[in-house]
């Protein structure tokens, strides 16, 4: 499909720079499905009343790490400044990163990040500013150095408009974040509070956790003119045996699998068999979901509002239909919904 089919007008003032407070006070637009919901304006706090007993929420429990590093490359008498955002761990001491100023780097260069607190060597270079670094530190020592000296990788559409602050360290993390490794938050989960989790459990709506370490590739623009020419970057994911059992049991009992976020959905659909069964799974996925994709596991998707021409808007268009999502997004813009990472939510019922 042509990428411009997924374009739409989005006023810049609709992009949220701060989240709602409390988190579950965000608005939530119900879209599509066989339940005659069409378009309904609700709030996230209504979720226990919208879902059914027996439904299963699938959360992504990845934890965002301080993956943005500012460094200097010294070569001879020249010094060049670069900015690296780590996006995929290769080994205990190696990361792939997207680098602003990658043309200034050559294989073998040494880079001193964050006032020489973190040292790295350029081991390889790829497309779109991707660089592979080997760090002097390894394993837990490298992880601790990133926590101490790295910067939170706020999305560029937020970071370009304001400086990050201490509040972001709390706001840009889900309350159930547990497995460190993401460089972008699974933002659909940012709406959940402890109170909302308790109310969902009381309503008979269970949950389980999977892990997909979201990479910085989620922010890369689609530069191709046709979706078949766009290349997705790999992200690492894990589905435990217990989570797989919960998902299969829900489907067997007639409940609905509710993916909290596109990241959980992409992981589940990557791991599913042809008949929709899920087993314990670990690996890398670069699944790219566009209209025509056959969903095998997920019945309902909770997700924020995405940017024009993005792979995520393509995904939701595959889930509910392109024209349905065009109408939903036109409604969201008109009604002043807040878009993207810190924005409002939508609850999408899959078209059959």
Secondary structure by P-SEA (a helix, b strand, c coil): ccccccbbbbcccccccccccccccbbbbbbbccccccbbbbccccccccccccbbbbbbcccccccccccccccccbbbbbbbbbcccccccbbbbbcccccccccccccccccccbbbbbccccccbbbbbbbcccaaaaaaaaaacccccccaaaaacccccaaaaaaacccccccccccccccccccccaaaaaaaaaaccccbbbbbbccccccccccccccccbbbbbbbbcccaaaaaaaaaaaaaccccccccaaaaaaaaaaccccccccccccccccccccccccccccbbbbcccccccaaaaaaaaaccaaaaaaaaaaaaaaccccccccbbbbbcccc
